[in-house]
């Protein structure tokens, strides 16, 4: 009698398959959603382990990003978009208020990274005490699997991106002008387009180099006091920061951020793989400002998710 194949354990914060999506939540269990039936798969006990096609998935012992707790319904995508926009208005002051639409669309798109082949970076550029770190804090609270990478080595970044496909937030980007940071710049240059990999020699075994490939694709938010290298800056939607001229919340509204994350998780379950055409492609492509191919690349994923007319934003 043929022995049954052994189930392979795999530590993961969640994955999306054609039939099911599962995601780790704040109590270190999974929520499991049937894509075909459009409903949650429940059982008598929590999902501490989820088995799918011969692989036994186990949650991370510690999650390095703010998580959702329980999915929360939202009235409409437009209502969710406006709630995210209002969160940024309450916490961050920028000169051009149309940027708040960009930020809200970026957050929503970050919860559907599998749907895009090209994604933009956001770059907050300005002097000290101009709100750059506050901007990163806002995205850290709302984006999908958002990691604040203030003290990670290049090797750690490569592995985190490959394993978790997070939204990466990097502060003080001026340090990447240093020679020893060239690998991080290479990571950022490649990570805006799906299918571009960072290839590294991990070690030498018996005279043979062991090659590793790292998928660096994903949404990223950067902040710094100096401009980036031209190749990297061309991949960014840039906000020039200055000191706030109106009052904003002194502290992050954590309760509201949790509520929005719960809604965004529900948004991911419902919309991943759906609505793959931009809401307003004709006005977007006909706008003279967007005839530049790189600019179109920057905005197209945001147009997939935004109920606002981002084609009107000249930034």
C-alpha positions as CSV (number, residue, x, y, z in Angstrom):
1,X,0.0,0.0,0.0
2,X,1.4,3.4,-1.0
3,X,2.2,5.6,1.9
4,X,0.4,8.9,2.1
5,X,2.5,11.9,1.2
6,X,3.7,13.8,4.2
7,X,2.2,17.2,4.6
8,X,4.8,19.9,4.4
9,X,4.7,22.7,7.1
10,X,5.2,26.3,5.9
11,X,5.2,29.4,8.0
12,X,3.3,32.2,6.3
13,X,1.2,35.3,7.2
14,X,-1.3,34.2,4.4
15,X,-1.6,33.6,0.7
16,X,-4.0,33.9,-2.1
17,X,-4.9,31.0,-4.3
18,X,-7.5,30.8,-7.1
19,X,-10.0,29.1,-4.8
20,X,-9.2,30.6,-1.4
21,X,-7.5,33.5,0.4
22,X,-6.3,33.3,4.0
23,X,-4.7,36.0,6.1
24,X,-3.2,36.1,9.6
25,X,-4.9,38.4,12.0
26,X,-4.0,40.0,15.3
27,X,-4.7,36.9,17.4
28,X,-2.2,34.9,15.3
29,X,-4.9,32.8,13.6
30,X,-6.0,32.8,10.0
31,X,-9.2,34.1,8.4
32,X,-10.1,31.9,5.5
33,X,-12.2,33.2,2.6
34,X,-13.7,31.1,-0.2
35,X,-13.3,33.1,-3.5
36,X,-15.8,31.0,-5.4
37,X,-18.5,31.1,-2.8
38,X,-17.6,34.6,-1.6
39,X,-17.9,33.8,2.1
40,X,-15.7,32.9,5.0
41,X,-14.9,29.2,5.7
42,X,-15.6,28.6,9.4
43,X,-15.2,25.7,11.7
44,X,-15.6,24.9,15.4
45,X,-12.1,26.0,16.4
46,X,-9.9,28.9,15.1
47,X,-7.6,28.4,12.1
48,X,-4.3,28.0,13.8
49,X,-3.2,25.9,10.9
50,X,-4.6,25.9,7.3
51,X,-3.9,23.0,4.9
52,X,-4.0,23.6,1.2
53,X,-2.9,21.1,-1.5
54,X,-0.4,19.2,0.6
55,X,1.0,22.2,2.4
56,X,0.3,23.0,6.1
57,X,0.4,26.7,6.6
58,X,1.3,28.0,10.1
59,X,1.0,31.7,11.2
60,X,4.0,33.7,12.1
61,X,4.8,33.7,15.8
62,X,5.2,37.4,15.7
63,X,3.8,39.7,12.9
64,X,6.0,42.8,12.1
65,X,3.2,45.0,10.9
66,X,-0.2,46.3,12.2
67,X,-2.8,43.6,11.5
68,X,-6.5,43.5,11.1
69,X,-8.6,42.0,13.9
70,X,-11.9,41.0,12.2
71,X,-13.1,42.0,8.8
72,X,-15.5,44.9,8.9
73,X,-18.1,45.7,6.3
74,X,-18.0,49.0,4.4
75,X,-20.9,50.6,2.6
76,X,-19.1,51.1,-0.7
77,X,-15.6,51.5,-2.2
78,X,-16.2,55.2,-2.5
79,X,-17.1,55.4,1.2
80,X,-14.0,53.4,2.1
81,X,-11.8,55.6,-0.1
82,X,-13.2,58.8,1.5
83,X,-12.6,57.4,5.0
84,X,-9.0,56.7,4.2
85,X,-8.6,60.2,2.7
86,X,-10.1,61.8,5.8
87,X,-7.6,59.8,8.0
88,X,-4.7,61.4,6.1
89,X,-6.3,64.9,6.2
90,X,-6.6,64.5,10.0
91,X,-3.0,63.5,10.5
92,X,-1.0,65.1,7.7
93,X,-0.7,68.5,6.2
94,X,0.4,68.8,2.6
95,X,0.3,71.8,0.3
96,X,-1.7,70.2,-2.5
97,X,-4.9,68.6,-1.1
98,X,-5.3,66.5,-4.3
99,X,-2.5,64.3,-2.9
100,X,-4.9,62.9,-0.3
101,X,-6.7,61.2,-3.2
102,X,-3.4,59.6,-4.3
103,X,-2.7,58.4,-0.7
104,X,-6.1,56.8,-0.3
105,X,-5.8,55.1,-3.7
106,X,-2.3,53.9,-2.8
107,X,-3.5,52.4,0.5
108,X,-6.3,50.5,-1.2
109,X,-4.1,49.3,-4.0
110,X,-1.5,48.0,-1.5
111,X,-4.1,45.5,-0.3
112,X,-4.3,44.0,-3.9
113,X,-0.6,43.7,-4.9
114,X,-1.3,40.5,-6.8
115,X,-3.5,42.4,-9.3
116,X,-0.7,44.6,-10.7
117,X,2.4,44.3,-12.8
118,X,3.7,47.8,-12.1
119,X,3.3,49.8,-8.9
120,X,4.4,53.3,-7.9
121,X,6.5,54.4,-5.0
122,X,5.6,57.4,-2.9
123,X,8.5,59.8,-1.9
124,X,8.2,62.4,0.8
125,X,10.9,65.0,0.3
126,X,11.6,67.8,2.7
127,X,13.7,69.3,5.5
128,X,13.7,68.0,9.1
129,X,10.4,68.4,11.0
130,X,8.4,68.8,7.9
131,X,6.0,65.8,8.4
132,X,7.9,63.1,6.5
133,X,8.0,60.6,9.3
134,X,4.3,61.3,10.2
135,X,3.5,60.5,6.6
136,X,5.2,57.1,7.0
137,X,3.4,56.5,10.2
138,X,0.0,57.0,8.5
139,X,0.9,54.5,5.7
140,X,2.3,52.1,8.3
141,X,-1.1,52.0,10.0
142,X,-3.2,51.5,6.9
143,X,-1.2,49.7,4.2
144,X,-1.1,46.0,3.6
145,X,1.6,44.2,5.6
146,X,3.4,47.5,6.1
147,X,7.0,47.3,7.5
148,X,8.9,50.3,8.8
149,X,12.4,49.3,7.8
150,X,14.5,51.8,9.7
151,X,17.2,49.4,10.9
152,X,17.2,46.5,8.5
153,X,20.2,45.3,6.5
154,X,20.0,44.8,2.8
155,X,20.0,41.0,3.2
156,X,17.1,41.3,5.7
157,X,15.2,43.4,3.3
158,X,15.6,41.0,0.5
159,X,14.4,38.1,2.6
160,X,11.5,40.0,4.0
161,X,10.3,41.0,0.6
162,X,10.6,37.5,-0.8
163,X,8.8,35.9,2.2
164,X,6.1,38.3,3.0
165,X,5.6,40.7,0.0
166,X,5.0,43.6,2.4
167,X,4.5,47.3,1.8
168,X,8.0,48.6,2.5
169,X,8.4,52.0,4.3
170,X,11.9,53.5,4.3
171,X,12.8,56.7,6.2
172,X,16.0,58.8,5.9
173,X,16.7,57.7,2.4
174,X,19.7,60.0,2.2
175,X,21.7,57.2,3.8
176,X,21.3,55.3,0.5
177,X,23.8,57.6,-1.2
178,X,26.5,55.7,0.7
179,X,28.5,53.2,-1.1
180,X,27.6,50.4,1.3
181,X,23.9,50.9,0.5
182,X,24.1,50.3,-3.2
183,X,22.3,47.0,-2.8
184,X,19.2,48.7,-1.3
185,X,19.1,51.1,-4.2
186,X,19.3,48.1,-6.6
187,X,16.4,46.5,-4.7
188,X,14.3,49.6,-5.0
189,X,15.1,50.1,-8.7
190,X,13.9,46.6,-9.5
191,X,10.9,46.3,-7.2
192,X,8.4,48.5,-9.0
193,X,7.9,46.0,-11.8
194,X,6.7,42.4,-11.4
195,X,9.2,39.7,-12.6
196,X,12.4,41.6,-11.8
197,X,14.5,39.7,-9.3
198,X,17.5,40.5,-7.2
199,X,20.0,37.7,-7.6
200,X,22.6,37.1,-5.0
201,X,25.2,34.6,-4.1
202,X,24.3,33.4,-0.6
203,X,27.3,31.2,0.1
204,X,29.9,28.9,-1.4
205,X,29.5,25.2,-0.8
206,X,32.3,22.9,-1.9
207,X,33.6,25.5,-4.3
208,X,30.2,26.0,-5.9
209,X,28.3,29.3,-5.4
210,X,24.7,29.0,-4.1
211,X,22.5,31.4,-6.0
212,X,19.4,32.9,-4.5
213,X,16.6,34.9,-6.2
214,X,14.6,37.4,-4.3
215,X,11.3,38.8,-5.5
216,X,11.5,42.6,-4.6
217,X,8.2,43.6,-6.2
218,X,5.7,45.6,-4.1
219,X,4.4,49.0,-3.0
220,X,7.0,51.2,-1.2
221,X,6.9,54.6,0.6
222,X,10.1,56.5,1.0
223,X,11.0,59.7,2.9
224,X,14.2,61.8,3.0
225,X,15.8,65.2,3.1
226,X,17.7,64.8,-0.3
227,X,16.6,63.8,-3.7
228,X,17.0,60.2,-4.8
229,X,19.1,58.9,-7.7
230,X,17.4,59.8,-10.9
231,X,16.6,56.2,-11.8
232,X,14.9,55.6,-8.5
233,X,13.1,59.0,-8.3
234,X,11.5,58.4,-11.7
235,X,9.6,55.6,-10.1
236,X,8.1,57.8,-7.4
237,X,5.1,60.1,-7.0
238,X,6.8,62.9,-5.0
239,X,5.3,65.0,-2.3
240,X,7.4,68.1,-1.4
241,X,7.0,68.6,2.4
242,X,7.1,71.7,4.5
243,X,6.1,72.5,8.1
244,X,2.3,72.2,8.7
245,X,0.3,75.4,8.4
246,X,-2.9,73.9,9.9
247,X,-3.4,71.8,13.0
248,X,-3.3,68.0,12.7
249,X,-3.7,65.2,15.2
250,X,-0.8,65.1,17.6
251,X,-1.0,61.4,17.9
252,X,-2.2,58.7,15.5
253,X,-5.8,57.7,16.0
254,X,-5.1,54.0,16.6
255,X,-8.8,53.1,17.0
256,X,-9.7,54.6,13.6
257,X,-6.6,53.0,12.0
258,X,-7.7,49.6,13.3
259,X,-11.2,50.1,12.0
260,X,-9.9,51.0,8.6
261,X,-7.5,48.0,8.5
262,X,-10.5,45.8,9.3
263,X,-12.4,47.3,6.4
264,X,-9.4,47.0,4.1
265,X,-9.0,43.3,4.9
266,X,-12.7,42.8,3.9
267,X,-11.9,44.9,0.8
268,X,-9.0,42.5,-0.1
269,X,-11.2,39.4,0.3
270,X,-13.9,40.8,-1.9
271,X,-11.9,42.5,-4.6
272,X,-8.7,40.6,-5.2
273,X,-8.6,39.6,-8.8
274,X,-11.7,41.6,-9.7
275,X,-12.3,45.0,-11.3
276,X,-9.0,44.9,-13.2
277,X,-9.9,47.8,-15.5
278,X,-9.3,51.4,-14.3
279,X,-12.4,53.2,-13.3
280,X,-11.8,56.1,-15.7
281,X,-9.3,54.9,-18.4
282,X,-10.4,57.2,-21.2
283,X,-10.0,60.5,-19.3
284,X,-6.8,59.2,-17.9
285,X,-5.1,58.4,-21.2
286,X,-6.5,61.4,-23.0
287,X,-5.1,63.8,-20.4
288,X,-2.0,65.4,-22.0
289,X,-0.1,65.3,-18.7
290,X,-0.2,61.5,-18.8
291,X,1.3,60.9,-22.2
292,X,4.6,60.1,-20.6
293,X,4.8,56.3,-20.4
294,X,6.5,56.3,-17.0
295,X,3.8,58.5,-15.5
296,X,1.1,56.2,-16.8
297,X,2.9,53.3,-15.1
298,X,3.0,55.2,-11.8
299,X,-0.7,55.9,-11.8
300,X,-2.4,52.9,-13.5
301,X,-2.6,50.7,-10.4
302,X,-4.1,53.6,-8.4
303,X,-6.7,54.1,-11.1
304,X,-7.7,50.5,-10.8
305,X,-9.0,51.1,-7.3
306,X,-9.8,54.8,-7.1
307,X,-13.4,56.2,-7.4
308,X,-11.8,59.6,-7.6
309,X,-10.7,61.1,-11.0
310,X,-6.9,60.9,-10.6
311,X,-6.5,62.0,-14.2
312,X,-7.1,65.5,-13.0
313,X,-4.2,65.5,-10.6
314,X,-1.2,67.5,-12.0
315,X,1.6,66.7,-9.6
